[in-house]
Amino acid sequence: MIHPIPSGTRDVLPDELRELRAIEERIRAAFDDAGYGEIATPALEFETVLARGNVAATHPSHRFLDEHGTVLVLRSDMTLPIARVVATRYATTEPPLRFCYVAPVYRTVRPARGQARELRQAGVELIGSGAPDGTAEALSLLCATLDAVGLGRYRIGLGDASLYPSLLDGLGVPDDARDELLTHLVARDFVALERAVARLGIGGSDAALLATLPQLRGGVEVLERAAAGTGTSAVETAVGGIRRVLERVDDAVAARVILDLGLSAGLDYYTGAVFEVYDPALGSPLGAGGRYDELLGRFGRPLPAVGFALDLEFLHQALMREEQLRDSGEGAGAMEVEMPAARAPRTRRSGR
């Protein structure tokens, strides 16, 4: 007899679970060493809470009615519940606040695409530390965490979620066209983006800027090309912010970074730097994060914030692939990702 389970879920058997637990313990140790306290929140939240971050519109959660007829949802990320905790349980605590977690989150999926309905994530939230120092701390901890679990080939894509929307504002792109452009940008469909830009009927140089700027990707020369080729305040602000972050991280962290001016975020609460973790063993990012400086204000305590989350199953897959390469004798050279690193001139260093 076949007893099915819901699409997007799976059973985890003892051998794999043992390996996942070992990964989790190394991650917890890295978080603890950096001064982040582990937090747990209910899997069920009131729908009105998650609606403050517009997460329900982006990743619709599973909805239920409790005995009073109130709508509950399974949390679709941990950032919003932690924002709620900060506003209610730490309303007068002096920032910065450092939280970490290892917890499941739940998403609505398209079954034919093999997406996960239930994901186990490990992540951090740094509340009350602004850019660039807070962003540099988060990136440094992200690298330290991946190093602690033994991942060797990863790279981190770094961009700014405010860059393209600000550019659209500066060029006066109407809202209806703006939504289409941002949808293509999030999907990384640059062919569709170029076609949508062509339909705007704007000037040649402005159209070229909208179509080509998001495709700039590489080392620190990307920042120089963007600043020299546009001259717009939105681009200059984003470029300057990314450069200041790079100035504050160690060389080992900077060597992992790939600058990506087309990197965007599907969640509308990201306001500045955004980043993704890549590994050649996977076709999808195994982690992501960014700044959300306006989100805490929606809960009643305005504070800047930044965080990231790692997908533990993806991380496990990447680690197994690296182990297979080592066992096959392909060597360290075969484990390198052929992507340029991002480095910026060191005009200042942080005190960390």
N, C-alpha and C positions, 0 to 999 in steps of 0.2 A: 504494500500500500504506500502511496505517496501522500504525505501530509505537508502541504505547501506553507511557506511563510510569506509575509507581505513583501512585495517588490521593493527593492532598495535596502533590504535587511539581510543579515546572514548570521549563521551560527559560527562562533569562534571556539575551536576545539583546544584541548589542553596544551599541546605543544606550541601552537601559535600564541595562545594567551600567555604562556610562560614568557615567551620572547617579548610580547608587547608590554608585559609588566616590568621586565628588565629595562626596556626603553623608557618607560614612564618614571622609574626610580632614578635613572640618570638625569632625566629632565628635571625632576623635582629637586635633585641635588644642585643642579645648575641654578635654578630659580632661587633656592634657599641661600646659596652662596652670594647671590646678588642682592639679598635683602628683601625678597618678595615673599609675602605671606600667603599661604594657600587659603582659598575661599571656596565655599560650596553654596549654591543657591538652588531653589526648587526647580525641578524640570518643568513644572507648570507655572505659568505666569498669567496675570490678567491681560487680556488682549489690549486693553487701553494702555498698559505699560509699554509693550513692544511697539505699539502704534506711534509712540513719541519719537522713535527713531526711524519710522517708515520701513522697518524691516519686514513687517507683514506684507507690504506691497511688493517687496523685492524677492523674498523667499517665504511664500505663504506657509505658515505653520499649521499643524493639525489643530483643529478647533473642537472644543467640547463645551457642553453646558453643564454647570454644576447643579446641585440640588435647589439652588435659588434662581436658576435661569441665567446666571452670569456667564459670559463667554470666557473660557480659559483656552490657552494655547500651549503647546509644547515649545519651549524656547528654541529659537532658530540660531541664536548665537549667545555668547556669554557677556559681550560688551554691555548690552542694555541692562540685563539684570544687575551687573556690577555698578553701572551708573545709578540705578535705583538704590542700591545698598549705600553708595557714597552719599547720596542726597538725604537718606533717611537715618542711617546708623552712624555716619561720620559727618554730620552737618556742621559741626564746629571744630573738627579736627584739623590741625594745621597741616597743609600739604607740604611736600608731595606724599602721596599714598601709593604704595606698591602692592599689587595683588597678583596672584597667579592661580591657575586652576588646571585640573585635568578632569574633563567632564564630557558627557555625550550631549550633542545638539541634534535637532531634528529638522529636516527639510522636506518640502513637497517635491517629488521627482517626476521626471518623464521616463517611465519604465523602459521604453525602447532604447534609451541612451545609456542604460546601465549606471545611472547615478545612484548615490547612496542616500537613503532616507534617514538613516541614523549614522552619525559620524562621531567619533571620539576625538576630542581636540585637547591640546595642551597649549596654554598661552599665558600672556601677562597683560596687565593694564597698569600704566604709569599715569597717575592722576595728579595734576597740579604742576607739571613740569613742561614748560613751553618749548618751542623750537628756538634754536636748533639743538640745545643741549639734551632735551628729553628725547628727541628723535635719535640722536647719536647714541644715547644710552640704550634705547630699545634695539637699534641695529647691532650694537655691540653684544647685548645679551642674546639676541637671536643667533649670532655667529657662535658665541660661547656655548650655547645649548646644542647646536648642531655638531660642534666639535666634540662636545661631551659624549654624545651618543655614537660618535665614530663615523659620521658621514663625511666623505672626503671630496666629492665632486660638485657640491652645491655651489650655486651662484645666487645673488640677490639682485633682482631688478628694482631700481629706485626711480620714482617719478614724482609728480605733484598733481594731485587730483584737482587743484584749483586752476591749473594752467589753461586747459582748453575751454572750460566754461567762461573764464575771465576773458579769453581771447574772443569768444563769441559775443560777449557783452560789448567789448571794445569795438567790434566791427558791426554792431547793430543787427546781428542775425535774429530774425523773428522767432518767437517761442515754438511755433509749430515745426519749423525747419530745424531748430536747435535740438528738439527731442530726437529727431531721426539721426542727426549727426552723432549725438552722444550714445545712442543705441549701437550704431556701427562701431564707435570707438571702443566701447566696453567689450564688444564681441571681437575686436581686433580684425574687423573686416575692412581693410583699407581700400579695396576695390570699390565696395559699396559706398564707402566714405567719399572717395573721389567723385563718384557719380552724383552723390547727393550735393556735394559742394558745387559741382558744375551747374546743377539746377538752380542754385541760388541767384545766379545772374549778377554776381558782384565783380569788382575789378580784378584784373588778371593777377596782380601781385598779392592781393588779399586772398584770392581763391587758392593760389599756389601755397600761401602760408598755411591755410586751413588744411590743405591736403597733405603737405609734406612734413610739417612740423611734428605731427604725432609719429612719423616713421623714423625720426632721429633716434639712434640707439648705438651705444658704444661706450667709449671712455670719456675722460674729461673734455676731450675735444668737442663732444656733443654740446656742452654748455657754451663753448666759445662760438660754435657755428650758430647756435640758436640766438645768442645775444647779438652777434654781428649781423645776422640776416634779417632781423625783425625790427628792432628798435622800439617795440611796444612795451609799455610799462608792465603789463601782465606777465609777459615772457621774462622780462628783466627781473621782476620780483621772484618768480618761481625759480629761475636759474640761480639767483643770488641765494635763495634759501637752500637749494640742493648743495651749492658750493660750500656754504657754511657748515652743513652737516658733515660733508666729507673732510673738512678741516679739523673736525673734532673727534674723528674715529682713528684708531690705530691703523698702521699700514696693512696689517693682516686682514682687518675688516674691509678697508678700502679695496684691497685686491680681490675681494669677493663680489664687489658691486659692479653691476652693469647699469648705466644710465639709460633710461627709457622714457622719452618725453611723451610717448603715447600711452603710457601706463595710466589706467583709470581705475575706478572702483564701481562696483554695482550697487553699493550702499550709499545713500545720499548723505550720510552723516560725516563722511570723510571730507576734510577741509584743506589739507596740505599734503605733506609728504605721504606717499603710499609705496608699499614694497611687496614683492612676491618672492617666494623661494622656488628655485628651479633645480632639477636634477635630470641628467640625460636619460635616466632609467624610466622616467615618467613623461607622459604627454600633457600632463596638467600640473599646475603649481602644487607643491606639497605644503605650502603655508602662505599666509598673507597678513598684512597689517597696514597701519597708517595712523595719521593724526586725525582726531575728531574733536577739535577745540570748541565746538559749539554745542555738542550733545549734552554735556552735563547741565548746561543752562536750561535745557528743556525739562529737566527734573528738579530745577530750583536751586542748584548750586553751580554757578558758572565757573568752570575751571578748564584750563587746557588739558589735553590728554593724548596719549598715544598707546598703541598696543599691537600685539600680533597673536596669531593662532596657528598651530601646526596640526595637520591632519595625521594622526598617529598611524593609520593604516597605510597611507602613502609613504610616510617616513619609513615604516617597516619594509615596504617593498623596495625602496631605494637602497636601504641597508643590505637587504638580501642580494640585490643585483651587484653591489660592490663586492660582497663576499664571494659571489660566483666568479667575478672577474679576477679576484686575487687567487682563488683556487685554481683557475684555469691558466694562471701564469702569464696573463696579458701585461701585467706590470703597471706601475703607477702612471706611466705615460698614457696608457689607454683609459685612465680614469679622469683625465683632465677634460674640462669642457672648453671647446674652442670658441670662447667669447672674450672680448676685450675687457680688461678690468678698468675701473674708474678710479682716478686719483686726482686730487686737487692740491695746489700749493699749500704748504703748511704755514700760514701766516699766524695762526693762533692754535693753542692746544687747550683742551679742557683740563680742569683740575682733577678729573677722576682717575 
